[in-house]
């Protein structure tokens, strides 16, 4: 909760402004008419050691505090950074008519390829938090077949088994489920206002609990048909990462309230993957002191520096 507090958001904004980096906005062609928005940051006069694509969590954005603070750490170590907004995140609801859902990996793979071509800064790495960590690992899985050269992928508290995550939120402290429900409802209201003929969703539906609202999304706006098939579509648990050819680093915490730590023990990973489980950290928190400095952003930067030095 402190990790997403206004104080930490302000800290991220100030730290990025003080980094000396120049940040520019970009619209990325993600294929099939899909447009995604992102922010590229680089320090003038610094020869880049590589480019890092950063992916935020569900209902976060390119301007979330952890995204800005991770960018600061990477910029200080000589990387260029591209912070990508998923569809319908940040101020991007108007760019695409169809709704975001967590199985839209194809457009993220295509967007990554476009970012790599546009900035041509080798090597390219990817890092993500929570759902963004899930996308980062799926991107690493698909990269070789897509002709995308990724040097390393780092994931912080990635969603492994979405069905288990939903169970954990429903069984845990209600503040987490209510947080995501409130943010998603606001996003859907905005989408309805922009495309009223496309989204005839009433206020009763928007007030449903998170599981029921997700089922509405799946049945009305995806091809999966059932909630179970939808969750299975973006699960990366068990043996699903065993075929990774891109080296990856994964970090989670034993006290994460929404991603059960037991799921990480069941992961089957190749020798090129590393898994670290911290005793404390919550869900993407990892705060170190009362000034709300975070360990996760330094961890991401250290892992990608080590990978770039190989």
N, C-alpha and C positions, 0 to 999 in steps of 0.2 A: 504493500500500500504506500509506504514511504517512497518506494522506487518510482511511483507514478505521481508523486505529489507536485503541486505547483512550484515548490522550492527547487526541486530537482529539475523540473522543466526549465525554470529560469536559469539554473546553473548551466544546463546544456546549451541554452541559447547564448549566454554570455561567453562560455568557453569557446564555442565555435566562432563567434564574432572576434574573439581575441586571438584566434589561431593564425590570422593573416591569410586565410584561404579565400579564394574567390569562388563563389557559388553561383551556378547558372541553372535555370530551369530548362527541361527538355521534355518534348513529347516523343514517345517511343512507339514505333510501328511494331505491334506484336502479332501481326498477321491476321487474316480473316476480318479485316476492318477494325480490329481492336486497337485502341490507343491507351497507353499507360504513361503516367507522368513520373518524372524523377528529377533529382537534384544532383548535379555533378560539382564536386569541390576539389580544388587543387591549389597548392601554394605556389605563387609565381616565383620563377627562378629556381625551383627545386626540380632536379631530374628525378622523375618518378621511378620507384623500384617496382611498381606494379599498380594494378587497378583492383579495387575491392568493391564488389556489389553487395550492398547491405539490404536485408529483407526484414521488415518489421513483423510484429505479431498481429493477431486478429484484432480489428478495431483500433490498432495503432496507426502510425503513419510515418512517413519519412522524417517528420519533425518531432517524433516522440523523443523523450529525453535520452533513452538508451541509444537511439540511433545517432543523435547529435554527439553524445559523449563518446561513442565508439568511433565515430568519424574523427573526432578531435585526436584520439589516441593514434589512429592510423595515419592521419595527416602529419602528426609529429614524428612519425617514423618513416616518412618519405613516400607514402602511398597516395594515389588519387582515389577518391571515393565517389561511388554513385549510389545514392539512396533511392530505391525504387518504391513507388506507391503501388500496392496492389489495386486492382479495379475496385471502385467505390470506397477507397480509403483516402484520408486527407481530403482536400477540396477537389475531388475528381469524379463525383457522381454523374456529372453531365457528359463525361467523355464516352460512355458506353451505355446502351439501353439495357442490355441484359445484366442481371444481378451477379455480384461476386459469389462464388462458393469455393470451398477448399480443394475441389478437384480440378481447378483451372490451372493445372501445371503446364499445359502446352503453351499457353500464352506467356508464362513466365520464362520458359525455356527459350522461346523465340525472342522475347525482350532481352534476355541475357545475351543472346547472339548479336542483336542489334547494338546493344551497349558496347560489346567487345569490338564490333566493327567500327562504330562511330568514334571511339576514343583510342583504339589500337594501342593500348598500353599493356604490354606483356610483362610478366604473367598476370592473368586474371584469377582472382580468388573470390569466394562468396562466403558470407556469414549471415546468420539469421537467429532470431529470438522467437521461442515458443512456436506458433504456427509458421513463422518465418524460418525457424530452424528446420521444421518439417519440410518446407519448400526447398531450403538450401540442400538438404540431403537428397531429396528426390531429384533436384536439378543435377547434383553430382552423379546420381545413378544414370540419368538420361544423357549426360553431356557427351560421352564418347559417340553414341549413336547419332547425336545431333551435330557432330563435327565441332563441338565447342571445347576448346582447351581450357580446363580449369586446373589450376595448380593445387588448390587446397580448398576444403569447405569446413567451416567451423559452425557449430550449432550449440546454442545455449538453451537448456530446458526445452528441447524439441518435443512437440506432440508426437507420440509413438502410436498409440492405439486410441483413436478418437472416441470409441465407445467407452473405454475405461476412463478417459478424461471426463466425459459427460457424467458417468457414474460418480466419479470423485467429487465433482462440483455439486451434484445433487445431495450427496451424503455429507459434505463438509459444511464449513461455515457459510451461511447463505450470502455473505457479502460478495463472494466471487461470482456466483451465478447472477446475482442482481446487477453487478457491475457490467458484465458482458450483455445481459439482457437490455439494460438501459441504453448502452451505446449502440447496440445493433438496432434497437427499435428506432432510435434517432436517425440512423443511417437509412432504414427502410422508409421512414416518413419523408426524408429528403428525396429519396428515389421516387416515391409516389407523387410528390409535388412536381418533379421534373418530367415524369412520364405517366400522367394520370390514366391514359387509355391503356397502357401496358400493365399497370399494377393496380388492379381493382381489389385492394386489400383493405378490409375494414378495421376499425380501431379495436374491435374485440379480438381479431386474429393477432394484431400487433401486441396485445396485452397477454398473450399466451406465455406459459413458462418456456424456458429455453428449449427443452426437448421437443415440445409440441410445435414451437415456432420453427425449429429446424426441420421437423417432419413436413410442415407446410411448404417450406422452401424446396425440399427434396421432391415432393410429389407434384408441385406446381411448376417448378423452374429448373429441374434437372432431368436427365434421362435415366437416373438410377432407380426410380420407382419406390424403393423402400429405404428407410433410414439405415438399416443394416448394410445394404449394398453401398450406400453413400459413404458410411464410415469406413468400410473395408476398402473403398477406392483410394483413400489417401493414408491408410495405415502403413507404417514402416516398421512395425514391430516384428519380433521373432526373427525369421531368416530373411526378411525382405531386403536388408542391406548387405547381405552376405556377398553379393556380386559386385560390390563397389570396386571400381577401378581407379577412382580419384581418391587420394588420401584425405581422410577426414578426422576432425577432432570434435568430440562431444563432451559437454559439461552439463551436469545437472546437480541438484541438491537432494539430500535425503529427506528434507522436510518440505519439499515442494507439495503444496496442498492440492494441485490440480493434475499433475503428471505423476502417477504412482511410480515410486523409485523401483519397485519390484519389476516393472516392465523392462528396465534397463539391464537387470541381471539376466533376462531371457534373450537379450539381443545376440544375434550371431553376426560377428563383424570380421572382416578380413584383417590380415596382419598389418595393413597400412592404416588402420583406424585406431584411435586412442579414445578411451572413455574415462572421464574423471567424475567422481561423485563427491561433492563437498558435504560436510556434515550439516552446515547451515547455508541458507541463501534464499529460501522461499522460492517463489516462481519468478525467475529473472530479476530478483532483488540484488543479492550479494553485496549489500551495503557494508562498508568497512568502518565508518565513523559517523559522528554527529553532523559532519559537513556533507553527508550523503554521497561521499565518493564511492564508486562501485568497483568491485573486483572484476566483474564480467567483461567490461569493455577493455580493461588491461589484458585480460586473458585472451580475448579474441585477437588483439593486436600482437601479443607475444607469439601466439600460435602461427599467425600468418607471416610474421617476421621470420620465424624459424623455417617455415616452409619456403619462403622466398630465398633464403640463404642456402638451400640445398643444391 
